[in-house]
């Protein structure tokens, strides 16, 4: 059996990217079903590269720098989606959107009990056999295996997946936020038994307690038999790998921790810049101190180091599938649950915001029928992944509901529909604040050696560390006494991201009550022209005509109300909007669906 060895790593200059591998069946229902490998990383951004490129966003994030396997064996041999967005840029909602094909507004508040609610999203659908990705593929005859983090309510969701007969095999960490976790949830449908395995800390299975290597090795072990069933008995497999890297604390593997000593965060043009025209919790932030910058550099380096182990695991998995003669029959998807920023607009280390750093992620698919080196410019997103998997698994006609997303298969395979008929040039993003948090809200910011190097823990204010009760959200500009990264008062929003031949814009509305009542004056509005302002430095909402603002609001209202088919073109009762907006400076009315 091939294992992920603690000492088997590659360090070349290659970029890091969020990971998802997914095998898709591109054939008709009468054809053989292909295997699926879906790899999802946590918090892996697309836009922040090395400091030397700080005057611009990166095109691939860390992939080019530290992930040679992802770059050379997936990206170069598959299709890269250049405009792939996340509906909700925080862990649990985004993952639920991936696994159910539903936008956040169709998941929020649909709850039965407290355990199924995770960051305001109802995760119940993830576990259901007739509504979630795992159950639908299991029902379609797939041998399904889960390895790694699924949603943040991990124990509950794994129990529910077993309860609803939605999975064949589970071998996943319970305390996923601990990179050396001791407990693994194990389930095998052939025996029907659930076991909580406790690692021997002195002599752990696979020679290390490091979670990323454990996930890789446990997946390899299962694939030995799953690949044989696929090859000999034509039972396709679906393997899900949910790496926690590079999420904080982003602990590197012991064998990687001394690498990349000179990596620094990129000081992009929007780094640590005052933002007087943004939402209140952002505009009140004072400039980040040198101690905060020191911690950000450490965190940025740790994130990239943790991704080295992800790339190692992916290499071993691809090697194993090739050795077992099933790689050519396997579709691989690689992505992340959302992006990340580190000091842009004076917001510390966080996601949760509508900006490009947070909503853009890498999304790559390789596999049978997909040409090498394809770059897809169509607007796509995480709600499109479930219907894509189902269509490639020849199972879309068995689903009893219409997902909010739609299959990307026509964009990937010639003869199945022209890319220009995709019919959607916008994507809805939305977020309900999960709490008021500061720049030091994790214990990751208090590690001993780093604390010494930076002169103290990560500061939550320009004055060092204040107790949370002393942190008050200011109404001024740059005069806040604490660095806010989220706020129940001023960080609940919905947004419209539009990209077409004439427009590259983002329109945002804020309402802390999450009601967005028609005719009411909302808390705050933002509008950005990203062709002229890619770093989103200038909010031009007050500079455009009333008819433009009204039209954008109308488009967003329609999209925010969509469900199922009405979402497929970006809102409207039937998914085909006739409305357009007049954008200041363009001097003509356009339909954004044109």
Protein Blocks (a to p, Z undefined) as FASTA:
>chain_A
ZZddfklccdddddddddddddddfbdfkbccddddddddehiafklccfklmmbccfkl
mmmmmmmklmmmmmmmmccdfbbccfblcfklmmmmmmnopafklmgopafbfklpgghi
afklmmpmklpmklmmmmnopacddedjfbfmlmlmmmmmmmnopafbdcddfblmlmkb
fbdcdddfklopacdddddfklgghhiabfklmmmmmmmmmmmmmmmmmmmnopacdddd
ddfbfcdehiacfklmmgoklbccdddfkgoiacfkbcfklmmpccddfklmmmmmmmmm
mmmmmmmmmmmmmmmmmmmmmmnopmmmpccddddfbdcdehiahiacdehiabfklmpc
cdddedehiaghiacfbdcdfklmmmmmmmmnopmmmpcbdcfbdcfklmmpghiapfkl
nopabdcdddddfbdcdfklcfklmcfklmmmnopacdfbfnbpadfklpccdfbehiaf
bdcfbdfklmcccddddddfkbccddddddfklnopghiacfbdcdddfklmmnopacck
lmpcfklmmmmmmmmmmmmmgghjllmnopajkopafbdcddehjlpacdfkZZ
